[in-house]
Amino acid sequence: MSTAQIPARGTGRLALQGAMLVALALLLRGPLEASMALHMVLQLPMIAIGGALTALAAACHKPRLAGLQARWDAHGLAGLAWLLLASAYWMVPRALEQSLTMPWAEAGKFASLFLLGFLLPGAISRAAAVIQLFFLGNFCAMMAIAGMLYQDMPQRLCNAYSLDDQVVTGVGLVVASIGIAAAWCVWQLPALAGQAAVAEGDSAR
């Protein structure tokens, strides 16, 4: 959904929802971070989605900010590259473990994932479908491979979590990668089919 399609009164609701998600991810740190599956498959996306909702609200209330972001990330490459970098880092078990014991790592987790969410809506809206496919395809593949490794490794990859929890996390990552890929196809394939039909019509003339 573009920001032009969001009613003005709805932007405040989006900002509130985004703030609530990030606040819940912070306030419920104890129970969420007690499980590797909840930590990686629930808390991390909560922070990123909170950033995305904030970005959608800010784009309506602060068009200059959206314009500035569009100028330095004209084709969405920077935002989508940050998707790969940030997600790859926080899929590393050692990084996840550091966030449990080191305040600076926990702060970095919240900051990097909130920034990811904040950049992603604009980056996706500006990126061509083939660029989206390249980056999101790599993201989903990386998530699925990490999930399969988590399930197949005979030893714990993260000392803070049990082997059973690691296996559940791996299943969650694989399911999430399939869900994201399917959602992108449902969203983009009709538009791509329409573009192909237009191109065929132009070539037939």
Protein Blocks (a to p, Z undefined) as FASTA:
>chain_A
ZZklpcfklmmmmmmmmmmmmmmmmmmmmmmmmpmklmmmmmmmmmmmmmmmmmmmmmmm
mmmlmmmmmmmmmnommmmmmmmmmmmmmmpmklmmmmmmmmklmmmmmmmmmmmmmmmm
mmmmmpcfklmmmmmmmmmmmmmmmmmmmmmpmbdfbfkbcfklmmmmmmmmmmmmmmmm
mmmmmmmmmmmmmmmmmmmmmmmZZ
